Amino acid sequence: MYHGIINVYKEAGFTSHDVVAKLRGICKQKKIGHTGTLDPDAVGVLPVCLGSGTKLCDMLTGETKEYIARFRLGIETDTQDISGKILEEKEVRVSTEQVKEMLSHFVGELRQVPPMYSALKVGGKKLYELAREGKEVERKARPITIYELELLKAEHPEYEIRVVCSKGTYIRTLCHDIGEKLGVGAAMDQLLRTKVSIFEVDQALTLAQIEER
């Protein structure tokens, strides 16, 4: 049996659960757990704990994370990302300077309402299951911290940002909230997790690379 942590590069199309299931087959062992979900369309760092290393899962889930995200202004969807159903489209009458200024208001301790399309449970049922049934339930805002929020690229109406944040932060909700505050709406269309604690994307291995090794 293997014991320890593997820095997995989660590719698009896989859920975090898929990664664990495939690693169980590759490593020929059942005792494996991941350290925090990434949406199927998102890519990047997913530390996976094996054997006695699974005792560290909860600790790593609470670690600071870094992301690079891209969002598009002028569009709102039911999932808060570009894969969802379009709810509203608006003319984008804001400047790049206004977007940059707005980002400064999202640094620090905030309260964020989790999206309906998430794995959080309400009354024993996952929110995304309720959302797929066409139901929307009230969600309590939760405390999060945005330590750093930097504008990397502006190709109006698309913007790329780097985010360093606490546990429980939904980046697509952050993008949605930025668009809402600007009065034009926004949907995330790309997400890369670049770091979880000491685990960085440059050292991450794909499932194929892990199987080869």
SVG drawing of the C-alpha trace seen along z (x, -y; Angstrom):
<svg xmlns="http://www.w3.org/2000/svg" viewBox="-38 -53 46 56">
<polyline fill="none" stroke="black" stroke-width="0.4" points="0.0,0.0 1.2,-3.5 1.2,-6.2 1.5,-9.9 0.2,-12.7 0.3,-12.9 0.0,-16.3 -2.5,-15.5 -3.1,-17.7 -6.9,-17.3 -7.8,-17.6 -11.1,-18.9 -13.9,-16.5 -13.0,-14.7 -14.7,-15.2 -12.6,-15.0 -14.3,-11.7 -13.3,-10.4 -9.7,-11.2 -9.9,-9.2 -11.6,-6.3 -9.0,-6.1 -6.1,-6.3 -7.6,-3.4 -7.3,-1.4 -3.8,-2.7 -2.5,-2.2 -4.5,1.0 -5.7,-0.3 -9.0,-1.6 -7.6,-4.0 -7.5,-7.2 -9.1,-10.6 -9.0,-14.0 -8.6,-17.3 -11.3,-19.5 -13.5,-19.4 -12.8,-21.0 -15.6,-21.5 -15.4,-19.1 -14.5,-22.0 -11.8,-23.3 -8.2,-22.1 -5.2,-22.2 -3.8,-21.1 -5.7,-18.4 -3.6,-16.9 -4.7,-13.3 -3.9,-11.4 -3.1,-7.7 -3.0,-5.2 -2.1,-6.8 -1.8,-10.1 -5.6,-10.2 -5.4,-11.5 -4.2,-14.8 -7.2,-15.3 -9.2,-17.6 -6.1,-19.7 -5.2,-20.2 -8.9,-21.0 -8.6,-24.1 -5.3,-25.4 -5.0,-28.6 -5.5,-28.1 -4.5,-30.1 -6.4,-30.2 -6.2,-31.9 -9.7,-32.5 -11.2,-34.1 -14.7,-35.7 -16.9,-37.4 -18.9,-40.4 -22.4,-41.0 -23.8,-37.4 -25.4,-35.6 -26.0,-31.8 -27.7,-29.5 -24.4,-27.8 -22.4,-31.1 -20.0,-29.8 -20.2,-29.7 -21.4,-26.0 -24.7,-26.9 -28.0,-28.1 -28.0,-31.8 -30.4,-33.7 -29.6,-37.3 -27.4,-39.2 -26.6,-42.9 -24.7,-45.6 -21.3,-46.1 -21.0,-49.8 -18.1,-49.7 -14.4,-50.4 -11.4,-48.3 -10.5,-50.9 -13.9,-50.4 -13.3,-46.6 -9.9,-47.1 -11.3,-49.4 -14.1,-47.0 -11.6,-44.2 -10.1,-46.1 -13.5,-45.9 -13.4,-42.1 -10.1,-41.8 -10.4,-41.0 -13.0,-39.2 -16.2,-38.7 -19.5,-36.8 -20.3,-34.7 -23.6,-32.9 -22.7,-29.4 -24.1,-28.7 -27.0,-26.4 -24.8,-24.3 -22.5,-23.1 -22.0,-19.9 -23.1,-21.5 -25.9,-19.7 -29.2,-21.2 -31.6,-18.8 -29.4,-15.8 -29.5,-16.6 -26.8,-18.2 -27.6,-21.6 -26.8,-20.7 -29.3,-17.8 -32.0,-20.3 -30.9,-22.7 -31.3,-20.0 -34.8,-19.5 -35.5,-23.1 -35.6,-24.0 -33.8,-26.9 -33.4,-27.0 -32.1,-29.7 -28.4,-29.5 -26.7,-31.2 -23.8,-33.5 -20.5,-32.0 -17.4,-33.9 -14.5,-33.7 -11.2,-35.6 -9.7,-36.9 -6.0,-37.5 -5.0,-38.7 -6.9,-39.6 -4.9,-40.7 -6.0,-41.6 -3.7,-39.7 -5.2,-40.4 -8.0,-42.6 -9.5,-41.8 -12.8,-43.6 -15.3,-42.2 -13.2,-39.2 -10.9,-39.5 -8.3,-37.2 -7.6,-37.4 -5.3,-35.7 -7.0,-34.9 -5.5,-33.8 -8.3,-32.7 -9.4,-30.8 -11.2,-27.5 -14.8,-27.5 -14.4,-30.2 -16.3,-29.7 -14.4,-31.4 -17.3,-31.4 -19.4,-33.0 -16.7,-35.6 -16.8,-36.3 -20.6,-36.5 -20.6,-38.9 -18.0,-41.2 -20.3,-41.3 -23.3,-42.0 -21.6,-44.8 -20.7,-46.3 -24.3,-46.1 -23.6,-44.0 -23.4,-40.5 -20.5,-38.0 -19.9,-34.3 -16.6,-32.4 -15.4,-30.7 -12.0,-29.2 -10.5,-28.1 -7.0,-26.8 -6.1,-26.0 -2.4,-26.8 -1.6,-26.1 -3.0,-24.3 -0.7,-24.9 2.8,-23.9 1.5,-21.9 2.0,-23.9 0.8,-23.3 4.3,-23.1 5.0,-19.9 1.5,-18.3 1.2,-15.0 -1.6,-13.9 -3.3,-10.5 -1.5,-9.2 1.9,-10.3 1.1,-8.7 0.1,-5.5 3.3,-5.5 5.5,-6.0"/>
</svg>
